[in-house]
Amino acid sequence: MISADDDKLTGLPFPKTWNGAYVFVLINFAGWIILLVALRLFTQ
C-alpha cells in the first residue's frame, strides 16, 4: 500500500519532493530568461 508520504517523493536523488522539483524548474526557467535578457542587452 502506498502512503501519503510516498506520493510526495520523486524517487530522484535531487530534488526529493515534488515541491522541490517545481521550485527547481521555476528557478531554472527564471535563470534562462534572465540570461537571455542580459545577453540581449549587452549585445546591442
Secondary structure as UniProt FT lines:
FT   HELIX           4..7
FT   HELIX           18..42
//
